[in-house]
């Protein structure tokens, strides 16, 4: 949709809906009436006509209400309506190319609110597939995309209607009248009418194919409605095709990934700088959360791992309730969400600012492995994420042999298996709107410009290991960076500013 059409739609709505006369002005602020008034007399005469209109409310930030978050005409940071409309068209094209059917209906539901206790909700986070296609941050909504045999396309948003009582408790809603303008869709309908709409569609298009991801739908009533109308055994999930689109980042998405990684990098640097022995893991959690939010992030992207000492050998340790003692290391795995896009970083450092000899040996091994893995992305041994994992096992095994933690006799597959005992997780995953982004996309496909992934080798040696010298037991380390794949076999390390060089780490934490 071009801007002229955008303006015209808003003008049409304003003239048609007398009960919400300021729709146009809320999206595009108008100048004071006095700017066009030639005299005081004229101003007085027209005072009633030019008095401020009652403000109109939206169910999410808009440029006029949140100019500190959104630029002119943006629906999400950096994104205008044409990007969302292009995504929807691309999904319809993918759907049509995957089957012989000529008529298709795609149903994509939002998330719903989840409650901590009676009437007390958790912070709402939108379903990312729905957000990617709609830009809508409101719960209990549904997006439908249709294409008929002649290739005619239609996009409909089912949203909650305006409700003064509900909005008193839960905040404003965009409503049915404004949704077409705000979200750039052909039509908006009260979400309560979804069943009737889909029933009518099924009668009018008996051979139409229905696409709906039943497994990941939060809205139980929508699941039932689509099941009743579409006969779920014949319904196909569009999630894999949506993930295929999400995998390759646009220029705006790349810039948002840079920002979220930069914010998290600075926050972790600051947290490392302010860490001291006898602080609790919980305090370090609070610091990184605070510095991320103060840097502009909405919130942390996931519950962080803040693991002191032997807790770092538990890969998904999130209790974060122990004291970090002098001489121990901290493993922090944290990232933030900015503009709907996430970062994911891990750093390991000595809480007192100086690595012990065993800690130093393992850190140097890990840093060298990670450096070599970054260097082979898009090259032999790193053309896919699964290849990168195999390379990690062999390289880690080789260096652990050199420091005496794996027998010299281990070679080939045996060496890789021995290394896997020290790092029993994959070395990479895709990154984007979600931390473990686009999980339906195989890690065996070739890396392509526009993808973003992590590179995160680790070494974990439990206290109960008896096949390693005692001084290495209870040590856990991981180094993780976020990487944008570029053309010509180049990469951009988005988290490069987050300190990881051994000497720089020691200097940062010790204050030297």
C-alpha positions in Angstrom: 0.0 0.0 0.0 1.5 3.4 -1.0 1.2 6.4 1.2 -1.5 8.1 -0.9 -3.7 5.1 -0.6 -2.9 5.0 3.1 -4.0 8.6 3.6 -7.2 8.1 1.5 -8.2 5.1 3.7 -7.8 7.1 6.8 -9.8 10.0 5.3 -12.6 7.6 4.3 -12.8 6.2 7.8 -12.8 9.6 9.4 -15.7 10.9 7.2 -17.7 7.7 7.6 -17.3 7.2 11.4 -18.6 10.2 13.2 -18.2 8.5 16.6 -14.4 8.5 16.1 -13.8 11.7 14.2 -10.1 12.0 15.1 -8.8 8.8 13.5 -6.8 10.6 10.8 -5.4 13.1 13.3 -4.2 10.3 15.7 -2.1 8.7 13.0 -1.0 11.9 11.3 -1.2 14.8 13.8 -2.8 17.9 12.4 -1.6 21.4 12.9 -3.5 23.8 15.3 -6.5 25.4 13.8 -5.0 28.8 14.5 -2.3 28.2 11.9 -4.8 28.8 9.1 -6.9 31.5 10.9 -6.4 35.0 9.4 -7.8 36.9 12.4 -8.8 36.7 16.0 -12.4 37.2 14.9 -12.3 34.3 12.6 -10.7 32.2 15.3 -13.4 33.1 17.8 -16.1 32.3 15.2 -14.6 28.9 14.4 -13.5 28.2 18.0 -16.2 25.6 18.5 -15.5 23.9 15.2 -11.7 23.9 15.8 -11.7 22.8 19.4 -9.6 19.7 20.1 -11.3 16.5 19.3 -11.4 13.7 21.9 -8.4 11.5 21.5 -8.8 8.1 20.0 -7.0 5.1 21.5 -5.1 2.2 19.9 -4.3 -1.2 21.3 -0.6 -0.8 20.8 2.0 2.0 20.4 1.5 4.3 17.4 3.7 7.1 16.1 1.4 9.8 17.5 1.2 8.1 21.0 4.8 6.8 21.2 7.0 9.0 19.0 10.0 8.0 21.2 9.5 4.4 20.0 8.1 4.7 16.4 9.0 6.9 13.5 6.3 8.4 11.2 4.0 5.8 9.6 5.8 2.9 11.4 3.7 0.1 12.8 6.7 -1.5 14.6 10.2 0.0 15.0 11.6 0.4 11.5 8.6 -1.3 9.8 5.9 0.4 7.8 2.8 -1.3 6.4 4.2 -2.3 3.0 6.7 -4.7 4.7 3.9 -6.6 6.4 1.8 -6.6 3.3 4.7 -8.0 1.3 5.2 -10.8 3.9 1.6 -11.8 3.5 1.8 -11.9 -0.3 5.0 -13.9 -0.1 3.3 -16.5 2.2 0.3 -16.8 -0.2 2.8 -17.3 -3.1 4.6 -20.1 -1.1 1.3 -21.8 -0.2 0.2 -21.8 -3.8 3.5 -23.2 -5.0 3.4 -26.1 -2.5 0.1 -27.8 -3.6 -2.0 -28.2 -6.7 -5.0 -26.7 -4.9 -6.1 -23.3 -6.4 -8.0 -22.0 -3.4 -6.4 -21.5 0.0 -7.4 -20.1 3.4 -4.6 -19.5 6.0 -5.6 -18.9 9.6 -3.0 -17.4 11.9 -4.0 -16.8 15.5 -2.4 -14.4 18.0 -1.4 -15.4 21.5 -3.7 -15.0 24.5 -3.0 -13.6 27.9 -1.6 -16.0 30.4 -2.2 -15.5 34.1 0.1 -15.7 37.1 -2.8 -15.9 39.5 -6.4 -14.9 39.6 -6.8 -11.9 37.3 -3.1 -11.1 37.4 -1.6 -11.6 33.9 2.0 -12.3 33.0 3.6 -9.7 30.6 2.0 -10.4 27.3 4.2 -11.6 24.4 2.7 -12.0 21.0 2.8 -15.1 18.9 5.8 -14.4 16.6 4.3 -15.9 13.4 1.2 -13.7 13.9 3.3 -10.7 14.7 5.6 -11.2 11.7 2.6 -11.2 9.3 0.3 -8.6 11.0 2.4 -6.2 13.2 -0.5 -6.5 15.7 0.4 -6.7 19.4 -3.1 -7.4 20.7 -4.2 -10.7 22.2 -7.2 -12.8 21.1 -6.9 -11.8 17.4 -6.8 -13.8 14.2 -5.4 -13.1 10.8 -6.8 -14.8 7.7 -5.3 -14.8 4.2 -7.3 -16.0 1.3 -6.6 -16.6 -2.4 -9.2 -17.9 -4.9 -8.9 -19.8 -8.2 -8.3 -16.6 -10.2 -5.5 -15.4 -7.9 -7.6 -12.8 -6.0 -6.3 -12.3 -2.5 -8.0 -11.0 0.6 -6.6 -10.3 4.1 -8.9 -10.1 7.1 -8.2 -9.3 10.7 -10.5 -10.5 13.4 -10.0 -8.3 16.5 -11.7 -7.5 19.8 -14.3 -4.8 19.5 -14.1 -1.6 21.5 -15.5 -2.2 25.0 -15.4 0.7 27.5 -15.6 -1.5 30.5 -12.9 -4.0 29.4 -10.6 -1.2 28.3 -11.0 0.4 31.8 -9.3 -2.8 33.2 -7.0 -4.0 30.4 -6.2 -0.9 28.4 -7.3 0.4 25.0 -8.1 -1.7 21.9 -7.7 -0.7 18.3 -11.2 -2.0 17.5 -12.8 -3.1 14.3 -13.2 0.3 12.7 -9.6 1.3 12.8 -8.0 -2.1 12.3 -8.0 -1.9 8.4 -6.1 1.4 8.5 -3.7 0.5 11.3 -2.8 -3.0 10.0 -3.2 -2.5 6.3 -5.8 -5.3 5.8 -8.7 -5.5 3.4 -11.3 -6.0 6.1 -11.6 -6.2 9.9 -14.3 -8.2 11.7 -15.3 -8.7 15.3 -13.4 -11.9 16.5 -16.7 -13.2 17.8 -17.8 -13.6 14.3 -14.9 -15.9 13.2 -17.0 -19.1 13.2 -19.7 -17.6 11.0 -17.0 -16.2 8.6 -15.2 -19.5 8.3 -18.5 -21.5 8.0 -19.5 -19.2 5.1 -16.1 -19.7 3.5 -16.3 -23.5 3.7 -19.7 -23.5 1.9 -18.5 -21.1 -0.7 -15.1 -22.9 -1.3 -15.7 -26.6 -0.8 -12.4 -27.4 -2.5 -10.4 -24.8 -0.7 -7.4 -25.9 1.4 -7.2 -24.7 5.0 -3.8 -23.9 6.6 -3.7 -23.7 10.4 -1.1 -24.6 13.0 -3.3 -26.4 15.5 -0.4 -27.5 17.8 0.8 -24.0 18.5 -2.5 -22.3 18.8 -3.1 -20.6 22.2 -6.8 -19.8 21.5 -8.8 -22.9 22.3 -12.0 -21.6 20.8 -10.2 -20.9 17.5 -8.8 -24.4 17.5 -12.3 -25.8 17.8 -13.8 -23.5 15.2 -11.2 -24.4 12.6 -11.6 -28.1 13.5 -15.3 -27.9 13.0 -15.1 -26.0 9.8 -12.0 -27.4 8.2 -12.0 -31.0 9.4 -8.6 -30.9 11.0 -7.3 -34.1 9.5 -7.3 -32.3 6.1 -5.7 -29.1 7.5 -2.1 -28.3 6.9 0.2 -26.2 9.1 1.6 -23.1 7.5 4.3 -22.7 10.2 7.1 -24.3 8.2 6.5 -21.9 5.3 6.3 -18.9 7.6 9.6 -19.9 9.2 11.1 -20.2 5.7 10.2 -16.5 5.2 11.4 -15.5 8.7 14.8 -17.2 8.3 16.1 -14.6 5.8 16.2 -11.2 7.4 15.3 -8.0 5.5 17.5 -4.9 5.8 15.3 -3.5 8.6 15.4 -6.8 10.4 19.2 -6.9 10.1 19.4 -3.4 11.6 17.2 -4.4 14.5 19.4 -7.4 15.1 22.4 -5.1 15.3 20.6 -2.9 17.8 19.4 -5.7 20.1 22.9 -7.3 20.1 24.6 -4.0 20.8 22.2 -3.3 23.7 22.8 -6.7 25.2 26.6 -6.5 24.7 26.9 -3.2 26.5 24.7 -4.5 29.4 26.8 -7.7 29.8 30.0 -5.6 29.7 28.6 -3.3 32.4 27.5 -6.3 34.5 30.9 -7.9 34.3 32.6 -4.7 35.2 30.4 -4.3 38.3 30.7 -8.0 39.4 32.5 -8.8 42.7 33.0 -11.8 44.9 30.2 -12.6 47.3 27.5 -11.1 45.0 24.6 -13.4 44.4 23.7 -14.8 41.0 20.3 -13.1 41.5 22.0 -9.7 41.9 23.9 -10.3 38.6 20.7 -11.2 37.0 19.2 -8.0 38.2 22.1 -5.9 36.9 22.0 -7.3 33.3 18.2 -6.9 33.3 18.5 -3.3 34.4 21.2 -2.4 32.0 19.4 -4.0 29.1 16.2 -2.1 29.9 18.1 1.2 30.4 19.7 0.6 27.0 16.2 0.6 25.4 15.3 -3.1 25.4 11.7 -4.1 26.3 12.9 -6.9 28.5 15.2 -9.9 28.6 14.7 -12.3 25.7 14.6 -15.4 28.0 15.3 -16.3 31.7 19.0 -15.9 31.8 21.6 -18.4 33.0 23.7 -16.8 35.8 25.8 -19.6 37.1 28.6 -19.3 39.5 31.2 -22.0 40.1 30.0 -25.6 39.6 26.4 -24.4 38.7 27.9 -23.5 35.3 28.1 -27.3 34.5 24.3 -27.4 34.5 23.6 -26.2 30.9 20.1 -24.7 31.6 20.7 -23.5 35.1 18.2 -20.7 35.8 17.8 -20.9 39.6 20.2 -18.0 40.0 20.1 -18.1 43.8 23.7 -18.9 44.9 26.5 -16.7 46.1 29.5 -16.5 43.8 32.6 -16.9 45.8 36.1 -15.6 45.4 38.0 -17.7 42.9 34.9 -18.9 41.0 33.9 -18.1 37.5 30.5 -16.8 36.4 28.8 -18.1 33.2 26.1 -15.7 32.1 23.8 -16.5 29.1 21.6 -13.5 28.5 20.0 -11.5 25.8 17.3 -8.9 25.3 14.4 -8.1 23.0 14.4 -4.8 21.1 11.7 -4.0 18.5 10.6 -7.6 18.5 14.0 -9.1 17.8 16.3 -10.9 20.2 20.0 -11.3 21.1 21.6 -14.3 22.8 25.1 -14.0 24.3 27.1 -16.0 26.7 30.3 -14.9 28.5 32.3 -16.6 31.2 34.6 -14.6 33.5 36.4 -14.9 36.9 34.4 -13.0 39.6 37.6 -11.7 41.2 39.1 -10.5 37.9 41.8 -13.2 37.5 41.6 -16.7 36.0 43.2 -19.5 38.0 45.5 -21.7 36.0 43.0 -24.5 35.3 40.3 -21.9 34.4 42.8 -20.1 32.1 43.7 -23.4 30.3 40.1 -24.2 29.6 39.2 -20.6 28.6 42.0 -20.4 26.1 41.0 -23.8 24.6 37.4 -22.6 24.3 38.3 -19.2 22.9 40.5 -20.8 20.2 37.8 -23.2 19.2 35.2 -20.4 18.9 37.5 -18.3 16.9 38.1 -21.1 14.4 34.4 -21.9 14.2 33.6 -18.2 13.4 36.3 -18.4 10.7 34.9 -21.4 9.0 31.3 -20.2 8.7 30.2 -20.6 5.0 33.5 -22.5 4.3 34.4 -26.1 4.6 33.2 -27.5 7.9 30.8 -24.6 8.4 28.5 -24.5 5.4 25.6 -25.7 7.5 25.0 -25.5 11.3 25.2 -29.3 11.5 28.6 -29.3 9.8 29.7 -26.6 12.3 28.7 -28.9 15.1 30.8 -31.7 13.7 33.7 -29.4 13.3 33.3 -28.2 16.9 33.5 -31.7 18.3 36.7 -32.4 16.3 38.4 -29.1 17.2 37.4 -29.3 20.8 38.5 -32.9 21.0 41.9 -32.0 19.5 42.6 -29.1 21.9 41.4 -31.1 25.0 43.8 -33.8 23.9 46.6 -31.3 23.9 45.9 -30.3 27.5 45.6 -33.9 28.6 41.8 -34.2 29.2 41.2 -36.6 26.3 43.5 -39.6 25.6 45.9 -39.1 22.8 44.7 -42.4 21.3 41.3 -41.1 20.5 40.9 -40.3 16.8 38.1 -39.5 14.3 34.6 -40.5 15.4 36.0 -41.6 18.8 37.5 -38.2 19.3 34.3 -36.4 18.4 32.4 -38.6 20.9 34.9 -37.9 23.6 34.6 -34.1 23.0 30.8 -34.4 23.1 31.0 -35.6 26.7 32.5 -32.1 27.5 30.0 -30.2 25.3 26.7 -32.2 25.0 24.7 -29.5 23.1 24.6 -28.2 19.5 27.0 -25.4 18.7 24.5 -23.2 16.9 20.8 -22.3 16.3 19.0 -19.7 14.2 18.2 -16.3 15.9 15.6 -13.6 15.1 12.2 -12.8 16.6 12.6 -15.8 18.9 15.8 -16.9 20.6 15.6 -20.4 19.2 14.2 -19.0 16.0 12.5 -20.8 13.2 12.8 -24.2 14.9 11.1 -26.0 11.9 14.0 -25.1 9.7 16.6 -27.8 9.5 20.2 -27.1 10.6 21.4 -29.1 7.7 20.6 -26.5 5.0 23.3 -24.3 3.6 23.9 -21.0 5.2 22.5 -18.1 3.1 23.0 -14.3 3.3 20.4 -12.8 5.6 20.4 -15.6 8.2 21.4 -15.0 11.8 22.8 -17.7 14.0 24.7 -18.3 17.2 28.2 -19.8 17.6 28.4 -21.2 21.2 30.9 -23.9 22.1 31.2 -24.9 25.7 33.1 -27.0 28.2 31.3 -28.6 31.1 33.1 -30.8 33.7 31.0 -32.0 36.5 32.3 -32.4 40.0 31.8 -36.1 39.8 34.0 -36.6 36.7 36.8 -39.0 37.6 38.4 -39.2 34.1 39.9 -35.7 34.4 42.4 -34.2 36.9 40.8 -32.9 40.1 41.6 -29.2 39.5 39.3 -29.2 36.4 36.3 -30.7 38.1 33.3 -28.4 38.6 34.3 -25.9 35.9 31.8 -24.8 33.3 32.5 -22.4 30.4 30.7 -21.2 27.3 31.4 -18.4 24.8 28.5 -17.4 22.5 28.2 -14.8 19.8 25.5 -13.8 17.3 26.5 -13.8 13.7 24.8 -12.3 10.6 25.6 -14.2 7.4 26.7 -11.9 4.6 27.2 -12.3 0.8 30.6 -13.4 -0.6 31.1 -15.8 2.3 31.5 -13.0 4.8 30.1 -12.7 8.3 29.3 -9.9 10.7 29.7 -10.7 14.4 26.8 -8.7 15.9 28.1 -9.1 19.5 31.7 -8.3 18.8 31.6 -5.4 21.3 30.9 -7.8 24.2 34.3 -8.4 25.7 35.6 -12.0 25.5 39.4 -11.7 25.1 41.0 -13.2 28.2 43.2 -10.3 29.1 40.5 -7.7 28.4 38.1 -9.7 30.5 40.5 -9.7 33.5 41.1 -5.9 33.0 37.4 -5.1 32.8 36.4 -7.1 35.9 39.4 -6.1 38.0 39.1 -2.4 37.1 42.7 -2.2 35.7 
